[in-house]
Structure formats: structure tokens, C-alpha cells
Amino acid sequence: MEIRKITNVTVKILLPLVLGGAILYWMYRGFDFKRIGLFMLEEMDWTWMLLSFPFGILAQAFRGWRWRQALEPLGERPRMGTCVNSVFLSYAASLLVPRIGEFTRCGVLKRYDGVSFAKALGTVVTERAIDSLVVMGVCGLTLIFQLRVFNTFFDETGTSIDSVLSGFSPAGYAVTAVCGIAACWLLHVLMKKLSIYNKVKTTLSGIWQGVLSMRHVRNVPLFALLTIGIWASYFLHYYLTFFCFDFTANLGMACALVTFVVGSIAVVVPTPNGAGPWHFAVKTMLILYGVAEEKALYFVLIVHTVQTMLVILLGVWAWGALAFTRISKIDR
């Protein structure tokens, strides 16, 4: 049994790393990484990258504030700082083991503020469902809004869907298929985890209470505003990076929104911070908007790497802050 558990844990850790690494290797095989270092020093405007950082921080902070609000109807009142730091730490933890962040932040609140792990997990599940609805709504609106853009692009360039698809190599189709399979695997794992929780009555009760808590949120407009703030901050964190490069600076907000949505869907594939699938999806859409393949590779590699470093720094900050946080049980 112990060997089986060790094998399962090893597979869960290694498979995402191998998957992400394989996609990145395929994309950057033969790529001259020395040139990208020179590009970052001489041709990239770092001012816009630095201006994007506050929005990356705000997106996670808003998530922590919204989470605290979701826990209040359950009688749980964790400290605001603990909520925010737990979110910071959860994103960094997910870089090591994808999707473990949800459990990490619930564990942090349990340890430092005595919040029920099951109730916290229930609110996280509901939060993820709300965020999924937001992404699907934005995706639908973006698709409708950009239909004319795509038609104009095809008319002016004399291309068609068939010609675009013909540009994919067999390896490209293979990568797309692997990403689809990985997404199905993730769904299977999540369903399996839920079935395990269904066997534990107290845990299921806590999760259900967390789900129902959203009906009793004290300030619904604030909850909605924080939800908008989260995704607006995510988008601005990404969009401002367009101005770091001369080949994306003039593409416009519509292109940024399309690539943002596609990238948000791609990170569903369980790799560290979406590494691999995100690169592939965003690069493909940038090429559709007329960006040269080499420059599109520059963009996705630099932006994803820098933003991942920010996630790591926030995780280190949270780890240090929590180390000096007094463990207390909130009076109810």
C-alpha cells in the first residue's frame, strides 16, 4: 500500500513536469537562447513589465479578500493577512505540484486561524466554479466580439481556416492532442478526489456548507466587485506586457483579450503554472494576429518566466510572513 501511495504521488509530481517540459522542448528545439538574453537587455522595455507587477499582486490579494468574505457566513473569521498570504503561498506551491494550492491555502487557515479545513475547501470549490463561469462568459463575449476581426483577417490575407490548419505540423496536432488528454486526466483525478470525500460524512458536510455559504454572503455587491477586480487585474497584469515589445505594442486590447482567454483555458492542463500549454496556445494566437513565430516565442517565454518569478517571490514573502504570524483561534 505504501509503495502504491508513493507511486501515485510520484506520478502526480512527475507527469505534469514531463508534460510541460515535453511541450516546451518541442516549441524551443533549436532555439538560440543566447539571443533572447540580448533581446531582453537591449530591445525590451522593462518599464511596462514593472508596471504590470502591482496588478499581479492585486489579483491574488483580491482573491484572499474575497475568500474571507465567503467564509464569514460559516462563522469563520480568519485574519485578512492570513487569507492573503495563504493565497500567495498556494500559487507558489502549485508550481511544485499542480492543483495542490487549493489544499495548501485551506491548510494554512486551519493552522493559523483554526478555520475548518472542510468548510474552507467548500468555499474554494465554489470560488473555482464562479471563476470558471466568469472565464466562460468572457470567452463567449470575446468570440462574438472578435468574429468580425477574424473574418477581416481571413479576407485581407486571402487565407481560410483550411490553410491555417494546414500550417500545423504533425507534431503540432500531437501536442494539441496531448493537452486534451491531460485535461481529461485532470478531470478524472478531480472526480476521483471528490468520490473520496463523499466517503467521509463530516468532510462532505463541510464542503456542502462552504458551497451554500455563497447564498449568505453579507455584501454581495462587494463580492461581485472583488470577482471583477480579480479578473481585471489578471488581464491588466498580462495586457501591460504587450507594451514591452514593439511587435505587440500596437496589436490592441482585443488581441490581448483573445490571447488572455485562450491562455486562461490552456492553464487547465495540469502543468506548473500552465508552462507548455500556455506557451503553445498564446504563441499560436499571436501568429494568427500577424506576429512572426520567433517573436511570438520571445513573448511567451519572457512573459511567462517573469510572471512565474513574481509568483515565486510572493510565495517566499508569504512563507516568511507566516513564519512570524501568531497562531490563534478566532473567537466565534
N, C-alpha and C positions, 0 to 999 in steps of 0.2 A: 504493500500500500504506500509506504514511504517512497519507494522508487517511482511509483506511478505519479505521486504528487510532485516529486522533483522533476520528472519528465514533463509534466503538464506546465509547470512554472517555467522550465527552460524553453519549451516551445513557445509559450506566450511572450517571452522576452526576446528570443532569437528570431522568430518568424517575422515580426514587424521590422526588425533591423535588417534582416536579409532581404525582405521585400522592398523596403525603401532604398537600401543600398544597391540592389539589382537595377531598379529603375534609374537611379542617379548614374550608375555606371554606364547603362545603355545610352543615356542622354549626353553624358560628358566624355564618352570614349573618344580619345584622340584630341581632346580639348586642351589648349595651351593655357594652363593656369598661371603661368608667369605673366601673360599679357593682362589677365584680369587684375592682378595686383597693381600694375602700372596704370590701368584704366581707373581704378579706384582712387589713386593718388592724383592723377592729372586731369581726368575728364569728368569726374563725378562731383556734383555739388552737394556737399555734406550738410549744408545749412538746412535743406529741406528734410533730410533724414533725421536730424536732431529735432526739428520742429514736429516731426511725427511721433516722437517718443512720448510726450505727455498724453497723447490720445491712446496709445497702447497701455499706458499705466491707468488712465481713467477707465478704460473698458473693463479692466479687471477689478478696479475699485468699485465701480458701479455695480458689478456683479456681486461683490461682497455686501454692499449696502442693500441691494435687492434681496439677497438671501436672508439677511437678518430680518427684513420686513416679512418674508414668507414664514419665518419661524415663530414670529410673535403670536399668531392665533393658536399655536400649540402650547402656549405658556412657556416657551423657550426664549430667553432674552440674553443671548451672548453679547459680549462686548464688540463694538464696531471694529476696533482694531484687530481683534482675533479673527473676525469674519474675513476682513480684507486680507490679512496675512495668510490665512488658510487658503484663500483663492490663489494668491501669489505662489504659494508653495505647491498647490495642486497642479498648476500648469507646468512648473519645473519638474515635478515628479512624473508627469505624463511623458516627458522626454525620455525617461528611462524605461518605463513600462506604459505603453499607450492605454488610456482609459482608466488608469489607476488613480488619477487625480480626484475623481468623484469620491472615492473611498478615503483618500488622504485627507481631504478637507473636512469630511464628516468626523474622521478620527481626531483631527486637531481640535474641533469644537468639543468633542467628547472629553478629551484630556484636559483642556484648559478651562472650559466653562461648564462642564458637566451636562452638555446637551445630549439628549438621547440620540444614539447613532442611527437607529431605525427611523426616527422622525426626520432627522436631518437628511437621510438618504431619500426619504419620500419626497421632500421638497426639492431635492436635486433632480430626481426623476421628472417631477412636474416642470421644473425650470427648463430642463432639456427639451421637453415636449413643446413648451411655449417657444423656445428659441427655434426649434425645427419649423414650427408654424410660421414664425417671422421670416425665416430663410425661404420657405416655400412661397410665401406671399411676395417677397421681394423678387424672387426668381420669376414668378409668373408675370409680375408687372414689368420687370426688365425685358422679358421675352417679348411681351406685347409692344413695349416702347421701342425696342430695337428691331422689330420686323422690317420697318422701312429702311433702316440703316443697312441691314443685311441685303435686302433687295437692291438697294442702290449700289452697294459694293459689288454684287454679282453683275449688275447691268453695266457698270462703268468698266469693270475689269474683264468682262466677257467670260467670266467663269461661271461654273454651275456647281451644285452640290456634288455631282459625279466627279468633276475634275478636282474638287477639294479632297474628296475621299481617295481619289487615285493617287494623291500626293503622299498618302500614308504608306509606309513600308510594311512588310510583313511583321517586322519587329514592333512597329507602332501598334498594329492590331493586337499583337501578343500582349503588349503592356496594358492596353485597354482591357483586354480580357482578364488579365491577372488582377487588375484593380477591381473589376466587377466581382470576381471570385472572392477576393479578400473582403469586400463589403458584405457579401453573403455570409462569409465565415464569421465576421464580426456580429452580424445579426443572430447567427446560430449561438454564438457564445453568450450574447446578452440574454437570449431566451432561456438558455441553459441556467444562467445565474438566477434568473427570475424564478425558474422552477425550483431551484434550491431554496430560495427564500420562502416560497409557498409552503414548504415543509415545516417551517418554523412559525408557529402561530403568532408569537409576540412580535417577531420581526415584521411579518406581513401586516399586522395591525398598525405598527408604527409607520410603515410605508404608506398605508392607506390614509392614515391621519395626515401625513405630510401632503398627500395629493389633495385631500379635501380642504386643507388649510387655505388654499388659494381662494376658496369661496368666502373666506372670512378675513381677508387682508383688510387691515384697518383703513388704509389710504390707497384705494385702487388707482386714482389718477397718478399718484406718486410712483406706484409700482409700474404703471404703463410708461411713465416718463423715464424711469430708470431703464426699462427694457429698450426704449428707443435710444436712450443715451449709450447703452452698451453697444448696440449695433452701429450707431452713428460714429462712435469713437473708433470701433474696429475699422469702419470704412475709411475714416479720415487718416487713421494710422497707416493704412495701405495707400490711399489716394495721394497723399503728400509725397510719397516716394516717387511718383511719376515725374515730379519736377526735378529730381536728382539727375535725370538723364535727358539729353537733348532729343533722343529718338522717341521718348514717351511724353515729354512735356506738353506737346500740342495735340495729343490724342483725345483729350476731353474727358469730362466726367462720365459720359455714357460708356466709353470704353472701360474706364476704371470700374464702373459698376458691374459691367458684364463679367470682366475678369475676376472681380471680387466674389461675385456669386458663384462662378464656376470653381474658383479656388475653395470657397466655403463648402461646396458639395464634395470636392475632392478629398478634403481632410477627414471625411467619414472613414476612408480607408485607414485601417489601424497601423500607421507608421508614426515614428516620433515627430510630433508637430506637423504631420502631413508631408514630411520630407519624401520626395519622389512623386507621388500622385499630384501634389500641389504644383510642383515644378512643371510637370508634364502638361497639366490642364491649363495653367496660366500661360505657359510658353506657346501652346497651340493657339489660344485665343489671340495673343499678341501678334502672332504671324498672320492670323486672319485679318487683323486690322492693319496689316502692311509693314510690320516691324520685321527686319531681317532676322533670320534664325539665330545667328551668332549674337546679335544684340539682345534678342529675347532671352537667350541663355544667360547673358550677363545680368539682365534684370532679375530674373527669378533666383539666380544663385546669390546675388548680393543682397537683395531684399529679404529673402527667407533667412539667410545666415545672420544678418544684422538683427532682424526681429527675434530670431531664436536666442541670440545673445542677450537681448533685453529680457526675455522670459527667464533665462538663467540668472541674470543679475537680480531680478525681482524675487526669484526663489531664494537666492542667497540672503538677500535683505530680510525676507520673511523668516528664514531659519534663524538668523541672528536675533531678530526682534522677538521671536517666540522663546528663544533661549533665556531672555530676560523678562519674560512675561510671567506674572504671578498666577499660579494655578488656583482657581477659585471656583466655587459652585454658586451660580446665581441664585439669590433668594427668590422664591416664587410665591 
